[in-house]
């Protein structure tokens, strides 16, 4: 999957918008939020991390996901585009 087409997918968009809602997410919580499986979210997050849009933070035994500065900017743009489409 190339970086050009990753955001044409609903799950990727939903993940970015959810990540923008709060500072950090546990993958399982994120999977519940976007109604998907842990494995699917894990794979998408891995790709987003490779693109420099998210980073992981380890706290105890859990890894949390959060947006990078680049990811925050992109999430804001996605939100604006989503709102334009829905209006």
N, C-alpha and C positions, 0 to 999 in steps of 0.2 A: 504494500500500500504506500503510495507516495504522499508527500505532505500536501500536495495540491488536492488530492481527492479525499483525504481523511475527514474533512469537515463537510463533505457532501453526505455523510452518513449521520443518521439521527442519533445513534448512541454517542458518538464522539461529541456532537453538539450538546446533547443532554449532560454529558459528563462535564464539559467545560462550564456550562451554565450552573450546574450544581456546585462545582468547585469554587465558583465565584461567590456563592451564597455564604460560605463560612470559611474560616482560615485553613482548616485541615480536616480531612476525612479519612476514616479507616475504610479500606476497600470494601469490606462487607457492608458497611453503612451506605456507601456510594452505590453498590449493587442494588440494595433495597430501594434507594431513592430513585434510581433510573429504571427500575423493574427489569433487571438483567441478572445473569449469573456472575458469581465471583470470578470464575475463569475468564469469562468474556471481558469483564471490566479490567481484570488484571492485564490481559493482552493489549487492550486499548491504552491503558495507562502506561504500559511499557513503551508503546510507540510514541505517545505524547512526551514521555520522558526523553526519548531519543531525539525528539525535535526541540528539546529545551523548553517545553511549555509547562511541565510539572516537575516537581522534585519529591523525593521521599524523605521522611524524617522518622528515625527509629526512636520509639519511646518504650522502654522495657522490651517486651517480646513482640510488640505490634509495630507495623510500619504504617505511617500516615502519609497521605498524599496532599500536596498543596501546590498552588499555582506559582510559577516564577513570575518575575516582573513582565517578561514577554508574554507569558500565559494570561496574566491579568489584563493586559492590553487587548489581546486577541479575544478573550472572553467578553470584554466590554463591547467590542465590535460585533461579535456574534449576537449578543443580546440586542444591540441596536438593529441589526439586520432582521432578527427574529421578530422584533416589535413592528418593524416596517412591513414585513410580510403579513403579519396578522391584522394590521390596521386597514 
